[in-house]
Amino acid sequence: MSSADGGYEVVAAEHLPAKVGQKVEVRGWLYNRRSSGKLHFLEVRDGTSIVQAVAYGPDLEKTHPGLFEKLGALPQESSLIIRGAVKASPKQALGVEIGLEAAEIVAVAEPYPITKKEHSPEFLLERRHLWIRSKMQHATLRIRARIIKAIRDFFDERGFLCVDSPIFTPSACEGTTDLFEVDYLEDTKAYLSQSGQLYAEASAMAFGKVYCFGPTFRAEKSKTRRHLREFWMVEPEMAYATLDDVMVLMEELIVFIVAAVLKDRRPELAVLERDVKKLEAIQRPFPRLHYSDAVELLKKKGLPFEWGGDFGAPDEATISGEYDRPVLVHRFPAAIKAFYAKRDPQDDRLALGCDCLAPEGYGEIIGGGERATDIAFLEKMIAEHKLPKEAFEWYLDLRRYGSVPHAGFGLGVERTTAWICGTHHVRECIPYPRMLYRIVP
């Protein structure tokens, strides 16, 4: 694509290193500016990266009278189009800069509310729509986008069909205490989905290997750094699959995602000052730890943990801290797992489930396992969990008409992004976070 003004080629900033010596046009916003006598150094972001444009006053005055002065007074986040020749500049992050030959000011911004001084998290969350323009947030969300593409590529290349599950559901999937209830019809209640898994199971019975990918909702009253009320999950489900199959798939998916980010998003990792050596260590096989062995590990580390309990964040951090890559903890007590979890035939107290814990204290990023196949068992579990059986009749049909061993899992996009980016709080890993006391912007 070429501009009508002087034949400058319109180029995204991230592609400028391949354009040295050529005339280009970049369309974006003023990220920063400094001046030194007859020179303005303009940092212009276009959504892909930031490039420095150098404006030399005497030359610019000859061709565009008054422009140099206007550029010197331009507020941050003003929108503009810059034109000029790309020059090698090893000191710049991109390795190039633009010798400014012309510029068009599209809109002069009002005083920008986010300044270089330190702001509170609440202040920045209120202005999240602006804050995502900043370098670290911008880098995090570009990495998130690459993770999402990697997830889709992984499953698509392996013969999984994307069959998305509904967001409105008639009943709970994992428990009734954290549901968002909505009015669906005049006399009918519905709930925002906690998980697409049950529908993915039905899809797997039709297509063999499927995945659903979309937002899920939890109304739990949690304010930890690992919880959001709206988050994104990918949930693969496989017919004729076992717990071992699921654990292998978890490993392969994580290794694939990390490799994709290392290949395509190293500049963003550098902005975040992420230690890439720790990511380069993410290779198969992952260590596997029986729940009972994990309990013994926690006791040896002095944590007051008793067999039968679910792991909290400190427990997961302690376990994963023993390894340089994710660890797969399997065969949890059935009492702390969902009603559909299949029991271990070697020990009925246990469920054939697995959690994948990310290293460096990030904890669970994947949970999954085998699903119960026996209809009588499921009917019993639905009753014990005090769930309305009529709402699950369609789910029980999967066991009436050709029940087979099947398994799957759910990977949380925000938790995975937080770990790969080295970000403390998952709220930074989604464009517009929805938390216990936040629903704006």
HUBELKA-V456543 format. One record per residue. N is the residue number from 1. RES is the residue in one letter. OMEGA is omega in radians with two decimals (* if undefined). BURIAL is I if it has 16 or more other ideal C-beta (glycine too) atoms within 10 Angstrom, else O. Layout:
n & res & omega & burial
N & RES & OMEGA & BURIAL
N & RES & OMEGA & BURIAL
This chain:
n & res & omega & burial
1 & M & -3.13 & O
2 & S & 3.09 & O
3 & S & 3.08 & I
4 & A & -3.05 & O
5 & D & 2.97 & O
6 & G & 3.09 & O
7 & G & 3.07 & O
8 & Y & 3.12 & I
9 & E & 3.09 & O
10 & V & -3.05 & O
11 & V & 3.01 & I
12 & A & -3.06 & O
13 & A & -3.09 & I
14 & E & -3.13 & I
15 & H & -3.09 & O
16 & L & 3.13 & I
17 & P & 3.12 & O
18 & A & -3.04 & O
19 & K & -3.12 & O
20 & V & -3.14 & O
21 & G & -3.11 & O
22 & Q & 3.09 & O
23 & K & -3.05 & I
24 & V & 3.02 & I
25 & E & 3.10 & I
26 & V & -3.10 & I
27 & R & -3.08 & I
28 & G & -3.04 & I
29 & W & 3.14 & I
30 & L & -3.12 & I
31 & Y & -3.12 & I
32 & N & 3.12 & O
33 & R & 2.96 & I
34 & R & -3.07 & O
35 & S & 3.09 & O
36 & S & 3.14 & O
37 & G & -3.08 & O
38 & K & -3.09 & O
39 & L & 2.91 & O
40 & H & 3.04 & I
41 & F & -3.05 & O
42 & L & 3.01 & I
43 & E & -3.07 & I
44 & V & 3.09 & I
45 & R & -3.13 & I
46 & D & -3.13 & I
47 & G & 3.10 & O
48 & T & 3.13 & I
49 & S & 3.11 & I
50 & I & 3.12 & I
51 & V & 3.06 & I
52 & Q & 3.03 & I
53 & A & -3.11 & I
54 & V & 3.14 & O
55 & A & 3.11 & I
56 & Y & -2.98 & O
57 & G & -3.09 & I
58 & P & -3.14 & O
59 & D & -3.10 & O
60 & L & -3.13 & I
61 & E & -3.14 & O
62 & K & -3.05 & O
63 & T & -3.09 & O
64 & H & -3.08 & I
65 & P & 3.08 & O
66 & G & -3.07 & O
67 & L & -3.11 & I
68 & F & 3.13 & I
69 & E & 3.13 & O
70 & K & 3.12 & O
71 & L & 3.14 & I
72 & G & 3.14 & O
73 & A & -3.02 & O
74 & L & 3.13 & I
75 & P & 3.06 & O
76 & Q & 3.13 & I
77 & E & 2.94 & I
78 & S & -3.13 & I
79 & S & -3.09 & I
80 & L & 3.06 & I
81 & I & -3.14 & I
82 & I & -3.14 & I
83 & R & 3.13 & I
84 & G & -3.11 & I
85 & A & 3.12 & I
86 & V & -3.13 & I
87 & K & 3.06 & O
88 & A & 3.13 & O
89 & S & -3.01 & I
90 & P & -3.11 & O
91 & K & -3.14 & O
92 & Q & -3.12 & I
93 & A & 3.12 & O
94 & L & -3.08 & I
95 & G & 3.13 & O
96 & V & 2.97 & I
97 & E & -3.13 & I
98 & I & 2.98 & I
99 & G & -2.97 & O
100 & L & 3.09 & I
101 & E & 3.13 & I
102 & A & 3.11 & I
103 & A & 3.09 & I
104 & E & 3.11 & O
105 & I & -3.07 & O
106 & V & 3.13 & O
107 & A & 3.09 & O
108 & V & -3.06 & O
109 & A & 2.95 & O
110 & E & 3.13 & O
111 & P & -3.02 & O
112 & Y & -3.02 & O
113 & P & -3.13 & O
114 & I & -3.07 & O
115 & T & -3.11 & O
116 & K & 3.11 & O
117 & K & -3.11 & O
118 & E & 3.12 & O
119 & H & 3.12 & O
120 & S & 3.06 & O
121 & P & -3.13 & O
122 & E & 3.11 & O
123 & F & -3.10 & O
124 & L & 3.11 & I
125 & L & 3.09 & I
126 & E & -3.10 & I
127 & R & -3.09 & I
128 & R & 3.14 & I
129 & H & 3.06 & O
130 & L & -3.06 & O
131 & W & -3.13 & I
132 & I & 3.04 & O
133 & R & -3.08 & I
134 & S & -2.96 & O
135 & K & -3.04 & O
136 & M & 3.13 & I
137 & Q & 3.12 & I
138 & H & 3.13 & I
139 & A & -3.13 & I
140 & T & -3.09 & I
141 & L & 3.03 & I
142 & R & 3.07 & I
143 & I & 3.08 & I
144 & R & -3.14 & I
145 & A & 3.12 & O
146 & R & 3.08 & I
147 & I & 3.14 & I
148 & I & 3.10 & I
149 & K & 3.14 & O
150 & A & 3.12 & I
151 & I & -3.13 & I
152 & R & 3.12 & O
153 & D & -3.10 & O
154 & F & -3.08 & I
155 & F & 3.13 & I
156 & D & -3.12 & O
157 & E & -3.10 & O
158 & R & 3.02 & O
159 & G & 3.04 & O
160 & F & 3.09 & I
161 & L & 3.09 & O
162 & C & 3.09 & O
163 & V & -3.02 & I
164 & D & -3.13 & O
165 & S & -3.14 & I
166 & P & 3.07 & O
167 & I & 3.02 & O
168 & F & 3.12 & O
169 & T & -3.11 & I
170 & P & -3.04 & O
171 & S & 3.10 & I
172 & A & 3.04 & I
173 & C & -3.03 & I
174 & E & -3.13 & I
175 & G & -3.01 & O
176 & T & -3.01 & O
177 & T & -3.07 & O
178 & D & -3.13 & I
179 & L & 2.94 & I
180 & F & -3.13 & O
181 & E & 3.11 & O
182 & V & 3.03 & O
183 & D & -3.08 & O
184 & Y & 2.98 & O
185 & L & -3.07 & O
186 & E & -3.10 & O
187 & D & -3.08 & O
188 & T & 3.04 & O
189 & K & 3.02 & O
190 & A & -3.09 & I
191 & Y & 3.03 & I
192 & L & -2.97 & I
193 & S & 2.99 & I
194 & Q & -3.06 & I
195 & S & 3.07 & I
196 & G & -2.96 & I
197 & Q & -3.05 & I
198 & L & 3.11 & I
199 & Y & 3.07 & I
200 & A & 3.06 & I
201 & E & 3.12 & I
202 & A & 3.13 & I
203 & S & 3.13 & I
204 & A & 3.10 & I
205 & M & 3.11 & I
206 & A & -3.00 & O
207 & F & 3.08 & O
208 & G & 3.12 & I
209 & K & -3.09 & I
210 & V & 2.91 & I
211 & Y & 2.98 & I
212 & C & -3.02 & I
213 & F & -3.13 & I
214 & G & -3.13 & O
215 & P & 3.04 & O
216 & T & -2.94 & I
217 & F & 3.09 & I
218 & R & -3.10 & I
219 & A & -3.12 & O
220 & E & -3.08 & O
221 & K & -3.11 & O
222 & S & 3.13 & O
223 & K & -3.10 & O
224 & T & -3.13 & O
225 & R & -3.06 & O
226 & R & -3.03 & I
227 & H & 2.98 & I
228 & L & 3.09 & I
229 & R & 3.01 & I
230 & E & -3.14 & I
231 & F & -3.06 & I
232 & W & 3.11 & I
233 & M & 2.91 & I
234 & V & -3.04 & I
235 & E & 3.04 & I
236 & P & 3.08 & I
237 & E & -3.05 & I
238 & M & 2.99 & I
239 & A & -3.12 & I
240 & Y & 3.14 & O
241 & A & -3.10 & I
242 & T & 3.07 & I
243 & L & 3.13 & I
244 & D & 3.09 & O
245 & D & -3.13 & I
246 & V & -3.12 & I
247 & M & 3.07 & I
248 & V & -3.14 & I
249 & L & 3.07 & I
250 & M & -3.13 & I
251 & E & -3.07 & I
252 & E & -3.14 & O
253 & L & -3.11 & I
254 & I & 3.13 & I
255 & V & 3.13 & I
256 & F & -3.13 & I
257 & I & -3.10 & I
258 & V & 3.14 & I
259 & A & 3.14 & O
260 & A & 3.13 & I
261 & V & 3.11 & I
262 & L & -3.13 & O
263 & K & -2.94 & O
264 & D & -3.04 & O
265 & R & 3.10 & I
266 & R & 3.09 & O
267 & P & 3.13 & O
268 & E & 3.07 & I
269 & L & 3.11 & I
270 & A & 3.09 & O
271 & V & -3.13 & I
272 & L & -3.11 & I
273 & E & 3.14 & O
274 & R & 3.08 & I
275 & D & -3.05 & O
276 & V & 3.10 & O
277 & K & 3.11 & O
278 & K & 3.09 & I
279 & L & 3.13 & I
280 & E & 3.13 & O
281 & A & -3.09 & O
282 & I & -3.14 & I
283 & Q & 3.04 & O
284 & R & -0.05 & O
285 & P & 3.02 & O
286 & F & 3.03 & I
287 & P & 3.11 & O
288 & R & -3.01 & O
289 & L & 3.05 & I
290 & H & 3.13 & O
291 & Y & -3.10 & I
292 & S & 3.10 & O
293 & D & 3.09 & O
294 & A & 3.10 & I
295 & V & 3.12 & I
296 & E & 3.09 & O
297 & L & 3.14 & I
298 & L & 3.13 & I
299 & K & 3.11 & O
300 & K & 3.12 & O
301 & K & 3.07 & O
302 & G & 3.11 & O
303 & L & -3.12 & O
304 & P & -3.08 & O
305 & F & 3.14 & I
306 & E & 3.12 & O
307 & W & 3.14 & O
308 & G & 3.14 & O
309 & G & 3.08 & O
310 & D & -3.11 & O
311 & F & 2.96 & I
312 & G & -3.10 & O
313 & A & 3.13 & O
314 & P & 3.12 & O
315 & D & 3.14 & I
316 & E & 3.13 & I
317 & A & 3.14 & I
318 & T & -3.13 & I
319 & I & -3.07 & I
320 & S & 3.12 & I
321 & G & 3.12 & O
322 & E & -3.00 & O
323 & Y & 3.12 & O
324 & D & 3.13 & O
325 & R & -3.14 & I
326 & P & 3.11 & I
327 & V & -3.14 & I
328 & L & 3.10 & I
329 & V & -3.01 & I
330 & H & 3.10 & I
331 & R & 3.05 & I
332 & F & 3.02 & I
333 & P & -3.11 & I
334 & A & -3.08 & I
335 & A & -3.11 & O
336 & I & 3.14 & O
337 & K & -3.07 & I
338 & A & -3.02 & I
339 & F & -3.04 & I
340 & Y & -3.08 & I
341 & A & 3.13 & I
342 & K & 3.13 & I
343 & R & 3.07 & I
344 & D & -3.13 & I
345 & P & 3.11 & O
346 & Q & -3.12 & O
347 & D & -3.02 & O
348 & D & 3.09 & O
349 & R & -2.99 & O
350 & L & 3.04 & I
351 & A & 3.11 & I
352 & L & -3.11 & I
353 & G & -3.11 & I
354 & C & 2.97 & I
355 & D & 3.04 & I
356 & C & -3.12 & I
357 & L & 3.12 & I
358 & A & 3.13 & I
359 & P & 3.09 & I
360 & E & 3.05 & O
361 & G & -3.07 & O
362 & Y & 3.01 & I
363 & G & -2.98 & I
364 & E & 3.01 & I
365 & I & 3.10 & I
366 & I & 2.98 & I
367 & G & -3.14 & I
368 & G & 3.14 & I
369 & G & 3.10 & I
370 & E & 3.13 & I
371 & R & 3.11 & I
372 & A & -3.10 & I
373 & T & -3.06 & O
374 & D & -3.05 & O
375 & I & 3.14 & O
376 & A & 3.11 & O
377 & F & -3.14 & O
378 & L & 3.10 & I
379 & E & 3.10 & O
380 & K & -3.12 & O
381 & M & 3.11 & I
382 & I & 3.11 & I
383 & A & -3.13 & O
384 & E & 3.12 & O
385 & H & 3.12 & O
386 & K & 3.09 & O
387 & L & -3.12 & I
388 & P & -3.06 & O
389 & K & -3.08 & O
390 & E & 3.13 & O
391 & A & -3.09 & O
392 & F & -3.14 & I
393 & E & 3.12 & O
394 & W & 3.13 & O
395 & Y & 3.10 & I
396 & L & 3.07 & O
397 & D & -3.14 & O
398 & L & 3.11 & I
399 & R & 3.12 & I
400 & R & -2.99 & O
401 & Y & 3.03 & O
402 & G & 3.12 & O
403 & S & 3.09 & I
404 & V & 3.01 & O
405 & P & 3.11 & I
406 & H & -3.02 & I
407 & A & 3.12 & I
408 & G & -3.14 & I
409 & F & 3.05 & I
410 & G & 3.08 & I
411 & L & 3.10 & I
412 & G & -3.07 & I
413 & V & -3.06 & I
414 & E & 3.11 & I
415 & R & 3.11 & I
416 & T & 3.11 & I
417 & T & 3.13 & I
418 & A & 3.14 & I
419 & W & -3.09 & I
420 & I & 3.14 & I
421 & C & -3.03 & I
422 & G & -3.09 & I
423 & T & -3.04 & I
424 & H & -2.97 & O
425 & H & -3.13 & I
426 & V & 3.14 & I
427 & R & 3.12 & I
428 & E & -2.97 & I
429 & C & 3.04 & I
430 & I & -3.03 & I
431 & P & -3.07 & O
432 & Y & -3.00 & O
433 & P & 3.03 & I
434 & R & -3.07 & O
435 & M & -3.02 & I
436 & L & -3.10 & O
437 & Y & -3.12 & O
438 & R & 3.05 & I
439 & I & 3.07 & O
440 & V & -0.01 & O
441 & P & * & O
